[in-house]
Structures are given as structure tokens and as C-alpha cells.
């Protein structure tokens, strides 16, 4: 599976997990239908396991927004991107940002990609210091 497809499926899984009674294994099985992909698994499990720390980092980069007010799709995309930027080292930041922007264009509304770009730009600018 290509990484873009793995990110799409990871987004769907994480989106599905929020606000449901599903376990992470049930959500992964539902989206993947028995298939297995290491990158996908790492994204889902890593983002899910580090959610509190990721949310703490995310809140520090939101201007005039609370985490709860964010649309669910943007919140999920940002969480996944921050996991990749902060916990994984196998893709350059610009690739991760571009993927997040593309996901927001596909699954979000007209303003999603600009919003995601702005938040992640602040995050990566600060992380580079």
C-alpha cells in the first residue's frame, strides 16, 4: 500500500474512533478489512497512544480556536500530522505537511487546507528552532 493510501485509511480509522465505542482493533479491522500495512498500523496506533500529548502540542498552536471547536476532520488530520512530525523520522516535514493539506482538500471543506497549513506551519517553524 502506498503511503498516501495508508494515511487516508489511518485518517478514516482515527476519525471513526473518536466518539464511538469501538476498540482500536475493531476500527482498524473495519477500515482495512483484514489487510495489514505497517505504516498504517504505526500511524493509527501511534496517534491513538499519544493522543493526550499530541493534543497538548496542538492546543499551543491554535489561535482563536479550542480543540473541541475544531471540526472533527481537521482535528484528526492535525493529530495524525503532528504524530508524524513529532514521533516519526522517516519523512521530511514538507512531505508530511503536503499530505495533510491534500487530505484536508479531499475530506474537508474549502477552508480546511488553508487552516491545516497554517497550524502545521506554526508547528514546524517552532520545532525547527
FIDO-321869 format. One record per residue (C-alpha): residue number from 1; residue in one letter; x, y, z. Coordinates in steps of 0.1 Angstrom, whole numbers. Example, Ala and Ser with C-alpha at 12.3 -4.5 7.8 and 13.67 -1.06 7.14 Angstrom:
<recs>
<1, 'a', <123, -45, 78>>
<2, 's', <137, -11, 71>>
</recs>
This chain:
<recs>
<1, 'x', <0, 0, 0>>
<2, 'x', <13, 35, -9>>
<3, 'x', <18, 59, 20>>
<4, 'x', <-8, 83, 8>>
<5, 'x', <-34, 55, 8>>
<6, 'x', <-22, 44, 42>>
<7, 'x', <-26, 79, 55>>
<8, 'x', <-62, 81, 41>>
<9, 'x', <-71, 48, 58>>
<10, 'x', <-54, 59, 90>>
<11, 'x', <-75, 91, 89>>
<12, 'x', <-107, 71, 84>>
<13, 'x', <-98, 48, 113>>
<14, 'x', <-89, 76, 137>>
<15, 'x', <-120, 96, 126>>
<16, 'x', <-141, 66, 133>>
<17, 'x', <-126, 60, 167>>
<18, 'x', <-135, 94, 181>>
<19, 'x', <-169, 94, 197>>
<20, 'x', <-176, 57, 193>>
<21, 'x', <-174, 26, 215>>
<22, 'x', <-152, 8, 190>>
<23, 'x', <-118, -5, 201>>
<24, 'x', <-88, 4, 181>>
<25, 'x', <-86, -32, 167>>
<26, 'x', <-123, -31, 157>>
<27, 'x', <-119, 2, 139>>
<28, 'x', <-87, -9, 121>>
<29, 'x', <-103, -42, 110>>
<30, 'x', <-134, -23, 98>>
<31, 'x', <-113, 0, 76>>
<32, 'x', <-87, -24, 65>>
<33, 'x', <-110, -55, 60>>
<34, 'x', <-83, -79, 72>>
<35, 'x', <-54, -63, 52>>
<36, 'x', <-23, -53, 70>>
<37, 'x', <1, -24, 64>>
<38, 'x', <29, -15, 88>>
<39, 'x', <29, 22, 81>>
<40, 'x', <-9, 24, 85>>
<41, 'x', <-7, 5, 118>>
<42, 'x', <21, 27, 131>>
<43, 'x', <1, 59, 123>>
<44, 'x', <-31, 47, 139>>
<45, 'x', <-16, 31, 170>>
<46, 'x', <10, 58, 175>>
<47, 'x', <-15, 87, 171>>
<48, 'x', <-40, 69, 193>>
<49, 'x', <-15, 60, 220>>
<50, 'x', <0, 96, 222>>
<51, 'x', <-33, 115, 218>>
<52, 'x', <-30, 134, 251>>
<53, 'x', <5, 147, 243>>
<54, 'x', <-4, 154, 207>>
<55, 'x', <-35, 174, 218>>
<56, 'x', <-13, 194, 242>>
<57, 'x', <11, 203, 214>>
<58, 'x', <-18, 211, 191>>
<59, 'x', <-36, 234, 215>>
<60, 'x', <-4, 255, 217>>
<61, 'x', <-7, 262, 180>>
<62, 'x', <-43, 271, 177>>
<63, 'x', <-52, 308, 176>>
<64, 'x', <-88, 317, 185>>
<65, 'x', <-98, 280, 185>>
<66, 'x', <-102, 254, 211>>
<67, 'x', <-95, 218, 203>>
<68, 'x', <-132, 210, 209>>
<69, 'x', <-144, 236, 184>>
<70, 'x', <-123, 223, 156>>
<71, 'x', <-142, 203, 130>>
<72, 'x', <-136, 166, 136>>
<73, 'x', <-119, 161, 102>>
<74, 'x', <-93, 189, 107>>
<75, 'x', <-87, 178, 143>>
<76, 'x', <-80, 142, 131>>
<77, 'x', <-57, 153, 102>>
<78, 'x', <-38, 176, 125>>
<79, 'x', <-33, 150, 152>>
<80, 'x', <-20, 125, 127>>
<81, 'x', <4, 150, 111>>
<82, 'x', <17, 161, 145>>
<83, 'x', <23, 125, 154>>
<84, 'x', <43, 120, 122>>
<85, 'x', <62, 153, 127>>
<86, 'x', <70, 147, 163>>
<87, 'x', <74, 109, 167>>
<88, 'x', <85, 96, 133>>
<89, 'x', <116, 105, 114>>
<90, 'x', <112, 87, 80>>
<91, 'x', <95, 116, 61>>
<92, 'x', <105, 152, 57>>
<93, 'x', <83, 178, 73>>
<94, 'x', <73, 193, 40>>
<95, 'x', <61, 159, 28>>
<96, 'x', <40, 154, 59>>
<97, 'x', <25, 189, 56>>
<98, 'x', <17, 184, 20>>
<99, 'x', <0, 151, 27>>
<100, 'x', <-21, 167, 55>>
<101, 'x', <-31, 195, 32>>
<102, 'x', <-41, 170, 5>>
<103, 'x', <-61, 150, 30>>
<104, 'x', <-79, 182, 41>>
<105, 'x', <-87, 191, 5>>
<106, 'x', <-101, 156, -1>>
<107, 'x', <-121, 152, 32>>
<108, 'x', <-126, 187, 45>>
<109, 'x', <-143, 218, 32>>
<110, 'x', <-130, 247, 11>>
<111, 'x', <-112, 264, 41>>
<112, 'x', <-97, 232, 56>>
<113, 'x', <-65, 231, 36>>
<114, 'x', <-56, 267, 45>>
<115, 'x', <-63, 261, 82>>
<116, 'x', <-43, 229, 83>>
<117, 'x', <-14, 245, 65>>
<118, 'x', <-14, 275, 89>>
<119, 'x', <-14, 254, 121>>
<120, 'x', <12, 229, 108>>
<121, 'x', <34, 258, 96>>
<122, 'x', <34, 273, 131>>
<123, 'x', <42, 239, 145>>
<124, 'x', <71, 232, 121>>
<125, 'x', <85, 267, 124>>
<126, 'x', <86, 264, 162>>
<127, 'x', <100, 228, 160>>
<128, 'x', <129, 240, 138>>
<129, 'x', <142, 264, 164>>
</recs>
